[in-house]
Amino acid sequence: MNRLVLILFLLMLAGVCQGQHVLSYGSPARFFEEALPIGNGTLGGMVYGGVGVDSITLNDITLWTGEPAVVQYDSVANARVLERVRKALFEENYREADSLQRLLQGPYSQNYQPLGTLTIDYHRPSIPSLYRRSLLLDSATVRTDYMVGDDAFSVRYYCSRPDGVMVVDIENCDSGRVAFTLGLDSQLPHATSLSVGEIVVDGYAAYHSLPHYLWSKHSFWYDPSRGTHFRTIVKVVGADEIEKCDNDRLNVKGKGRITLLLSNATSFKGYDQNPCMGDYNYCDIVRRRINNALALGTDSLYARMLEDHAQLYSRVDIDLGSTPDSVLNYTTDMQLLRYTDLGEMNPDLEETYFNYGRYLLICCSRTMGVPATLQGLWNEHVLPPWSSNYTTNINLAENYWPAEVANLSELHRPLLDFLKNCSRDGANTARGLFGVSEGWCLGHNSDIWAMTNPVGAKTSDPVWANWNMGGAWLSSHIWEHYLFSRDYSFLKEYYPVLCGAARFCVGWLVEKDGYLLTAPATSPENKYITSEGYAGATLYGATADIAIIRQCLMDAKQAAQKLGVDSGFVDTIDAVLRRLPPYRIGANRNLQEWYHDWADAEPTHRHQSHLYGLYPGHSICDSMLIEACRRTLELKGTETTGWSTGWRINLYARMGDGEMAYMTLRNLLRYVSADGYQGADARRGGGTYPNLMDAHSPFQIDGNFGGCAGIAEMLLQSTENGYKLLPAIPKAWPNGYVKGLRTRTGETVDIYWQDGKVTLSTATK
């Protein structure tokens, strides 16, 4: 190898090892939780970076099982069930109420599906003499750089939003030989066709499926004339020789650089449209993308991708302090391990984690009406954990906590558009299942088809299956988006969705003990123990329900007043707000989760839904209530799952407790092994995987977004009337700056500080 090329190669390796915008690793990924994500908001991949055999697992955010369906309700029968549930509750017969609740459960959500796997087999030893695998957050690019013998190779992977393609550039840095066998496969029913320089895969998802926790030999129903179909094309560019070989693969040879262009399109065309009917030609769409990418050329594709990504990513800059080079010289996974085991101070790792959250949201939330799933965009399982669906009792909301404050307001819109979709079926659910004639509601789970019914199929435990506050919770994102963006036309368009959620809340409340409260209610996924010793889920007046309803009604009122509409409904809201039960402090000085001061069946439970009014809501401001929230978290302890830890960072920050917020951030950044790793030193539990993805475990992306939002919440908090600078700054960040955060006053704020005190701040509209 040319000596100059070797020197430049080594310098390049050093240049991608460090910094708050880089994740770097010293070996290829063996497991999903070590692979590195790329995505353009619709098409995504997990890059393994192998030297002998490389693979990229693929996803398309519109590829789900199922098809549009409207649940048919027997409203008369359901009204009788509701009457019986309420009678049982008001007679304090909670066992009977739990049993009856099951009769209000409907079908399960559908499953988000993997698209396929691109395989590049180099037919060479898998152990290189030098190796570096990196994710460059500011350029949305994964790179692998390594030496095999005297040859230095550099592979670049990225997804272009403007052009709808994934690009893999494989380069021999000394213009030497490049050779490999290329394959494209899918776990779904499919057919593969080959032509010179191209592989085409046509496949389809099941038209109906069951979740993983109900697995059987009949979890999927396939029919080639039903369900969502897809076409994936991978095109080889720059090769000297291409020949077909066995198993639907291509042998590819060339010199210098060979580029792979990959694109996909599905037949999904809307939550309420049959994906197998109509004249939507997804095959033409994917062909046009490939042809356009060929015409542009690799350099133009990369430049266009960089410009598009920078327009979003460059809006925020953060510096939480300096990390010694001796620490930064370690790879990211080793930094995370040392951060966990040795307690090393590493503000660069914390900055990287914040920037990674912004990067992930850019990669997975740019398809209108199809928000980030429980795993964002990246899922390798046909039966993914919890269907990789939209879990609305915290997880979907947490995905979008950083969207506004981190100056990525446009990326909030897929969720808000999804709510508009849900509001239509949700009105049917409100009327037919819950007997509420106005407004709409949303249950615990949903999917790309915007289903809104409680799940459980009349058999599952109501502790998680029966909950109808998803619409009220998520609709508050509409008012949040308005406050941050001050987009009046948006508020006017989406006000009916927010107002509809509020109208459901008003219609759902019933009178008890002089209050208006919910009956039946559950506090998501948690159980109480009555004074008689019964461990139950169904109750009346759950604190979480009342907090969510209070916030939804306050937001709807402010939106109506801003628009100058619905004055009569504003009066109704005022009257209802006065009659909601107050927050209550229990005998343990904690904020009561239950209407009565009952014990928790699981005192350290991961859910803290009754603290909604503190964060993300804004109704807990009284110092005594804040202390009760603090006491609640003390009783729960510090051991919890990834997304729950992310939420707790925000809760402590909202309390103004920077030290507990920071300690909780360090808990979130606790090293967890890849799920498939079975070594004696395996790490399990909640925290962060080697690729910095959130460990629930298994992987859920909500913890990444909760942690990102939590760091912002420590540095800046706001209401529509003003903002606080450094409200929860910890001692670990004595000096630093953050630029580009947004406030609910509609301003962009830069903050500089030394010794924990603001030295300079600017705000611009």
CORSUL-V401184 format. One record per backbone hydrogen bond with DSSP energy under -0.5 kcal/mol. CO is the residue of the C=O (numbers start at 1). NH is the residue of the N-H. E is the energy in kcal/mol with one decimal. If there is no record, write none. Layout:
CO_NH_E ; CO_NH_E
//
This chain:
2_6_-2.1 ; 3_7_-2.4 ; 4_8_-2.6 ; 5_9_-2.4 ; 6_10_-2.5 ; 7_11_-2.3 ; 8_12_-2.4 ; 9_13_-2.3 ; 10_14_-2.0 ; 11_15_-1.9 ; 12_16_-0.9 ; 13_16_-0.9 ; 14_17_-1.2 ; 19_22_-1.3 ; 21_137_-2.7 ; 21_138_-0.6 ; 23_135_-2.7 ; 24_332_-2.7 ; 24_333_-0.6 ; 25_133_-2.6 ; 31_34_-2.1 ; 31_35_-1.1 ; 32_35_-0.8 ; 33_691_-1.9 ; 36_47_-3.2 ; 38_45_-2.5 ; 41_366_-0.8 ; 42_61_-2.4 ; 43_40_-2.3 ; 44_59_-2.3 ; 45_38_-2.5 ; 45_47_-0.6 ; 46_48_-0.5 ; 46_57_-1.7 ; 47_36_-2.2 ; 48_29_-2.7 ; 52_122_-2.5 ; 52_123_-0.6 ; 54_120_-3.0 ; 55_48_-2.2 ; 56_118_-2.8 ; 57_46_-2.0 ; 58_115_-2.3 ; 58_116_-1.1 ; 59_44_-2.6 ; 60_63_-2.3 ; 62_64_-1.0 ; 63_113_-2.5 ; 64_228_-0.5 ; 69_71_-0.5 ; 71_73_-0.6 ; 73_75_-1.0 ; 74_78_-2.6 ; 75_79_-2.0 ; 76_80_-1.6 ; 77_81_-1.9 ; 78_82_-2.7 ; 79_83_-2.2 ; 80_84_-2.1 ; 81_85_-2.8 ; 82_86_-2.7 ; 83_87_-2.1 ; 84_88_-2.5 ; 85_89_-2.5 ; 86_90_-2.9 ; 87_91_-1.1 ; 88_93_-3.5 ; 89_92_-2.2 ; 92_94_-1.1 ; 93_97_-1.8 ; 94_98_-2.5 ; 95_99_-1.9 ; 96_100_-2.6 ; 97_101_-2.3 ; 98_102_-0.8 ; 99_102_-0.7 ; 100_103_-1.8 ; 101_104_-2.1 ; 102_105_-1.6 ; 106_457_-3.0 ; 111_65_-2.6 ; 116_58_-3.4 ; 117_119_-0.5 ; 117_185_-2.3 ; 118_56_-2.2 ; 119_121_-0.5 ; 119_183_-2.6 ; 120_54_-3.1 ; 120_122_-0.7 ; 121_181_-2.5 ; 126_128_-0.7 ; 130_147_-1.8 ; 132_145_-2.9 ; 133_25_-2.4 ; 134_136_-0.5 ; 134_143_-2.9 ; 135_23_-2.1 ; 135_137_-0.9 ; 136_139_-0.9 ; 136_140_-0.7 ; 136_141_-1.6 ; 137_140_-0.6 ; 141_136_-3.4 ; 142_157_-3.0 ; 143_134_-3.1 ; 144_155_-3.0 ; 145_132_-2.1 ; 146_153_-3.4 ; 147_129_-2.1 ; 147_130_-0.7 ; 148_151_-2.0 ; 151_148_-2.6 ; 151_153_-0.5 ; 152_173_-3.0 ; 153_146_-2.3 ; 154_171_-2.3 ; 155_144_-2.3 ; 156_169_-3.0 ; 157_142_-2.5 ; 158_167_-3.2 ; 159_161_-0.6 ; 160_164_-1.0 ; 160_165_-0.8 ; 165_160_-3.3 ; 166_262_-2.9 ; 167_158_-2.0 ; 168_170_-0.6 ; 168_260_-2.8 ; 169_156_-2.5 ; 169_171_-0.6 ; 170_258_-2.6 ; 171_154_-2.5 ; 171_173_-0.7 ; 172_175_-2.2 ; 176_256_-2.8 ; 178_254_-2.1 ; 180_252_-3.3 ; 181_121_-2.8 ; 182_250_-2.1 ; 183_119_-2.8 ; 185_117_-2.3 ; 189_204_-1.7 ; 191_202_-2.6 ; 193_200_-2.7 ; 195_198_-2.0 ; 197_236_-2.7 ; 198_195_-2.1 ; 199_234_-2.4 ; 200_193_-2.6 ; 201_232_-2.6 ; 202_191_-2.6 ; 203_230_-2.6 ; 206_66_-1.9 ; 208_221_-2.4 ; 211_214_-1.8 ; 212_215_-1.6 ; 216_219_-1.0 ; 219_210_-1.9 ; 220_222_-0.5 ; 221_207_-2.1 ; 221_208_-0.9 ; 223_226_-2.5 ; 228_205_-2.7 ; 229_267_-2.2 ; 230_203_-2.1 ; 231_265_-1.7 ; 232_201_-2.8 ; 233_263_-2.3 ; 234_199_-2.2 ; 235_261_-2.7 ; 237_259_-2.9 ; 241_253_-2.5 ; 243_251_-3.2 ; 245_249_-0.9 ; 246_249_-0.5 ; 249_245_-2.5 ; 250_182_-3.2 ; 250_252_-0.5 ; 251_243_-2.2 ; 252_180_-2.4 ; 253_240_-2.2 ; 253_241_-2.2 ; 254_178_-2.9 ; 255_257_-1.6 ; 256_172_-3.3 ; 258_170_-3.0 ; 259_237_-3.1 ; 260_168_-2.3 ; 260_262_-0.5 ; 261_235_-3.2 ; 262_166_-3.4 ; 263_233_-2.5 ; 265_231_-2.2 ; 270_273_-1.6 ; 274_277_-1.6 ; 279_281_-0.7 ; 280_282_-1.2 ; 281_285_-1.4 ; 282_286_-2.1 ; 283_287_-1.7 ; 284_288_-2.5 ; 285_289_-2.0 ; 286_290_-2.0 ; 287_291_-2.6 ; 288_292_-2.9 ; 289_293_-2.3 ; 290_294_-2.3 ; 291_295_-2.1 ; 292_296_-2.1 ; 293_297_-2.1 ; 297_301_-2.3 ; 298_302_-2.5 ; 299_303_-2.2 ; 300_304_-2.6 ; 301_305_-2.3 ; 302_306_-2.6 ; 303_307_-2.2 ; 304_308_-2.1 ; 305_309_-2.8 ; 306_310_-2.8 ; 307_311_-1.5 ; 308_312_-0.6 ; 309_312_-1.3 ; 309_313_-3.1 ; 310_314_-1.9 ; 312_315_-1.2 ; 313_316_-1.0 ; 317_739_-3.3 ; 319_737_-2.2 ; 324_327_-1.5 ; 324_328_-2.2 ; 325_329_-2.1 ; 327_330_-1.6 ; 331_335_-2.7 ; 332_336_-2.5 ; 333_337_-2.0 ; 334_338_-2.7 ; 335_339_-2.6 ; 336_340_-1.7 ; 337_341_-3.0 ; 338_342_-2.3 ; 338_343_-0.7 ; 338_344_-1.1 ; 346_349_-0.6 ; 346_350_-1.6 ; 347_351_-2.5 ; 348_352_-2.6 ; 349_353_-2.3 ; 350_354_-2.0 ; 351_355_-2.8 ; 352_356_-2.7 ; 353_357_-1.8 ; 354_358_-1.5 ; 355_359_-2.6 ; 356_360_-2.9 ; 357_361_-1.9 ; 358_362_-2.1 ; 359_363_-2.1 ; 360_364_-1.4 ; 361_365_-1.3 ; 363_41_-2.6 ; 366_368_-0.6 ; 367_370_-2.2 ; 373_376_-1.9 ; 374_701_-2.3 ; 374_702_-0.5 ; 375_377_-0.9 ; 375_378_-1.7 ; 376_373_-2.4 ; 377_379_-0.6 ; 381_384_-0.6 ; 384_212_-0.6 ; 384_387_-2.2 ; 385_388_-2.2 ; 386_389_-1.6 ; 387_112_-2.3 ; 389_374_-1.2 ; 389_391_-0.8 ; 390_392_-0.7 ; 390_446_-1.6 ; 391_394_-0.6 ; 391_396_-2.8 ; 394_398_-2.9 ; 395_399_-1.7 ; 396_400_-0.6 ; 397_400_-1.5 ; 398_401_-1.4 ; 400_403_-0.7 ; 400_404_-0.5 ; 401_405_-0.6 ; 402_406_-2.3 ; 403_408_-2.8 ; 404_407_-1.8 ; 405_742_-2.2 ; 408_411_-1.5 ; 409_412_-1.7 ; 409_413_-0.5 ; 410_413_-1.1 ; 412_415_-0.8 ; 412_416_-1.8 ; 413_417_-3.0 ; 414_418_-1.7 ; 415_419_-2.0 ; 416_420_-1.4 ; 417_421_-1.7 ; 418_422_-2.6 ; 419_423_-2.2 ; 420_424_-0.6 ; 421_424_-1.1 ; 421_425_-1.0 ; 422_426_-3.0 ; 423_427_-1.0 ; 424_428_-0.9 ; 425_429_-2.1 ; 426_430_-2.4 ; 426_441_-0.8 ; 427_431_-2.1 ; 428_432_-2.9 ; 429_433_-2.2 ; 429_434_-1.3 ; 430_436_-2.8 ; 431_435_-0.9 ; 435_437_-0.6 ; 442_470_-1.9 ; 442_471_-0.6 ; 444_392_-2.3 ; 444_393_-0.5 ; 446_390_-2.2 ; 447_450_-2.2 ; 452_443_-1.1 ; 454_106_-2.9 ; 456_459_-2.4 ; 456_460_-1.8 ; 461_464_-1.7 ; 461_465_-1.9 ; 462_466_-1.3 ; 463_525_-2.6 ; 465_455_-0.7 ; 465_467_-0.8 ; 468_442_-0.6 ; 469_473_-2.7 ; 470_474_-2.5 ; 471_475_-2.1 ; 472_476_-0.7 ; 473_476_-1.0 ; 474_477_-1.8 ; 475_478_-1.7 ; 475_479_-0.8 ; 476_480_-2.0 ; 477_481_-2.5 ; 478_482_-1.9 ; 479_483_-2.6 ; 480_484_-2.3 ; 481_485_-2.4 ; 482_486_-3.8 ; 486_488_-1.1 ; 487_491_-2.0 ; 488_492_-2.4 ; 489_493_-1.9 ; 490_494_-2.6 ; 491_495_-1.6 ; 494_497_-0.9 ; 494_498_-1.7 ; 495_499_-3.5 ; 496_500_-2.1 ; 497_501_-1.9 ; 498_502_-2.1 ; 499_503_-2.6 ; 500_440_-1.1 ; 500_504_-1.9 ; 501_505_-1.8 ; 502_506_-2.2 ; 503_507_-2.2 ; 504_508_-2.0 ; 505_509_-1.3 ; 510_517_-3.0 ; 512_515_-2.3 ; 515_512_-2.4 ; 515_517_-0.6 ; 516_581_-0.6 ; 517_510_-3.1 ; 518_541_-2.9 ; 521_539_-2.3 ; 522_524_-0.7 ; 523_526_-2.4 ; 527_601_-2.7 ; 527_602_-0.6 ; 528_536_-1.4 ; 529_599_-1.0 ; 530_533_-2.0 ; 534_530_-2.6 ; 534_536_-0.8 ; 536_528_-2.1 ; 539_520_-0.5 ; 539_521_-2.0 ; 542_546_-2.0 ; 543_547_-2.5 ; 544_548_-2.5 ; 545_549_-2.8 ; 546_550_-2.7 ; 547_551_-2.1 ; 548_552_-2.6 ; 549_553_-2.8 ; 550_554_-2.3 ; 551_555_-2.6 ; 552_556_-2.5 ; 553_557_-2.5 ; 554_558_-2.3 ; 555_559_-2.5 ; 556_560_-2.6 ; 557_561_-2.4 ; 558_562_-2.3 ; 559_563_-2.1 ; 560_564_-1.3 ; 560_565_-2.3 ; 566_570_-2.1 ; 567_571_-1.9 ; 568_572_-1.8 ; 569_573_-2.6 ; 570_574_-2.3 ; 571_575_-2.1 ; 572_576_-2.5 ; 573_577_-3.0 ; 574_578_-1.5 ; 575_579_-0.5 ; 576_579_-1.4 ; 576_580_-0.5 ; 577_580_-0.9 ; 579_516_-2.5 ; 584_592_-2.8 ; 586_589_-1.9 ; 590_586_-3.2 ; 590_592_-0.5 ; 593_543_-1.7 ; 596_598_-2.4 ; 599_529_-2.0 ; 602_605_-2.1 ; 608_611_-2.2 ; 609_612_-1.9 ; 611_614_-1.9 ; 611_615_-1.7 ; 612_617_-2.7 ; 613_619_-0.9 ; 613_620_-2.2 ; 619_621_-0.8 ; 622_626_-2.4 ; 623_627_-2.2 ; 624_628_-1.7 ; 625_629_-2.1 ; 626_630_-2.3 ; 627_631_-2.5 ; 628_591_-1.2 ; 628_632_-2.0 ; 629_633_-2.0 ; 630_634_-2.2 ; 631_635_-2.3 ; 632_636_-1.6 ; 633_637_-1.4 ; 638_640_-0.7 ; 641_645_-2.3 ; 642_646_-2.3 ; 643_647_-2.0 ; 644_648_-2.1 ; 645_649_-1.8 ; 646_650_-1.3 ; 647_651_-2.0 ; 648_652_-2.7 ; 649_653_-2.3 ; 650_654_-2.6 ; 651_655_-1.5 ; 652_656_-0.6 ; 652_657_-2.5 ; 653_656_-1.4 ; 656_658_-1.1 ; 657_661_-2.1 ; 658_662_-2.4 ; 659_663_-2.4 ; 660_664_-2.1 ; 661_665_-2.0 ; 662_666_-2.3 ; 663_667_-1.6 ; 664_668_-2.1 ; 665_669_-2.0 ; 667_670_-1.1 ; 670_688_-3.0 ; 674_677_-1.7 ; 679_682_-1.7 ; 683_673_-1.3 ; 687_695_-2.7 ; 688_672_-2.3 ; 689_692_-2.4 ; 693_689_-3.0 ; 694_696_-0.7 ; 694_700_-1.1 ; 695_642_-0.8 ; 695_687_-2.1 ; 698_696_-1.9 ; 700_703_-0.6 ; 701_704_-0.7 ; 701_705_-1.5 ; 702_706_-2.9 ; 703_707_-2.6 ; 704_708_-2.1 ; 705_709_-2.4 ; 706_710_-2.2 ; 707_711_-2.0 ; 708_712_-1.7 ; 709_713_-2.5 ; 710_714_-1.7 ; 711_715_-1.0 ; 712_715_-0.6 ; 712_716_-2.3 ; 714_728_-2.1 ; 715_726_-2.9 ; 717_724_-3.3 ; 719_722_-0.8 ; 722_719_-3.1 ; 724_717_-1.9 ; 726_729_-0.9 ; 730_733_-1.5 ; 731_734_-0.6 ; 734_756_-3.0 ; 736_753_-2.7 ; 737_319_-3.0 ; 738_751_-3.0 ; 739_317_-2.3 ; 741_749_-3.2 ; 743_746_-1.7 ; 747_743_-1.9 ; 748_764_-2.3 ; 749_740_-0.9 ; 749_741_-1.2 ; 750_762_-1.9 ; 751_738_-2.3 ; 752_759_-2.7 ; 752_760_-1.5 ; 753_736_-2.1 ; 754_757_-2.2 ; 757_754_-2.4 ; 760_752_-2.8 ; 762_750_-2.3 ; 764_748_-3.3
//
